[in-house]
Amino acid sequence: MVDYAKQRVTMVDTQVRPSDVTKFPIIDAMLEVPREAFLPESRRAMAYVGGPIGIAPGRALLDARTIAKMLDAADLEPGDVVLEIGSGTGYCTALLARLVEAVVAVEEDADLASDAEATLSDQGVDNVAIVTGPLVEGHAKAGPYDAILIFGGIEVFPDALGDQLAEGGRVVGIFMNGAHGEARIGLKSDGWLNWRMEFNASAEVLPGFERAETFSF
């Protein structure tokens, strides 16, 4: 029988702590949330490897290092209401649920959204709402949000999402430029987002976040 709890400890000790993530709530969440439960049966043996794991065409669960550093950069508070873009099968949603008051998680793949809802329910997570719809539209109805986290690659950040962020709020995403990427945090001040680079990272670009193609003659 696979000792997933032991694998979680190894993941935290070899992938998270060495990446300068030391906040106890994040460490505790990553030790407690069973990553394997949020993967298809055929992928569970890969749950604690040090890389992304495919969960659907063009979609992946990010590696633990990247997730942990994004959570750390977001500087989340227990009373925050957070918008998650691209919940996938719900692993990052479950982590967020342990760190903040409430999570609104948007997922446009109906099968992934259904899987996320079922697994989160099985895990007793009750402060999350899964919304099925276009990722780029977010969910303005429940905003404004204290933080927005995008656990996937983006080439452009849509104004519609920025409008859903509260003044003083934070947004974290992985900006891709070809094969290269970097995680950035945007801080909203006086209605504007001011971005800064946090760390190097890479992720598949999420649907709708591609840069528009330009044509030259």
Buried (B, 14 or more C-beta within 10 A) or exposed (E): EEEBEEBBBEBBEBBBBEBEBEBEBBBEBBBEBBBBBBBEEEBBEBBBBEEBBBBEEEBBBBBBBBBBBBBBBBEBEEEBBBBBBBBBBBBBBBBBBBBBBBBBBBBBBEEBBBBBBEBBEEBEBEEBEBBBEEBBBBBEEBBBBBBBBBBBBBBEBBEEBBEBBBEEBBBBBBBBEEEEBBBBBBBBEEEEBEEEEBBEBBBBBBBBBBEEEEEEE
